[in-house]
Amino acid sequence: MDEDHPFSVEALKKVEKRRNRKAAMSYLWLFSVWSMLENGGDAFVAMHAKQGVTITLFTAVLFIPNLGLDLLPFVGLACLFLYGIGFYAAIKGKEIKIPGIWELSTKIFKTQYVG
């Protein structure tokens, strides 16, 4: 089969890589909002975007004066860890639902496809 054919193995691998990168961007702080709005109806990207935005909402507490610095070691490290898990899963094409975060994100964002 021709390499330029839209259904060739190489073309499908490129599409999958692009999709995985877009899902992984969901765990790069404010890019999570962009991924949610521009997921193109892709449930995989939307799932990662919902989790990414939910984790990003937790980081917002770090910007509260007099409270953020006290919580930085706990909330900051926890969010960094969760971002890492989600990013790794997305870049590998895995649909991992982070316990606690997934349940909360489905309550916050009720639709399957947000964007």
Helices and strands as residue ranges (DSSP letters): H 9-24, G 25-27, H 31-37, H 43-59, G 60-63, H 68-71, I 72-76, H 77-91, H 101-108
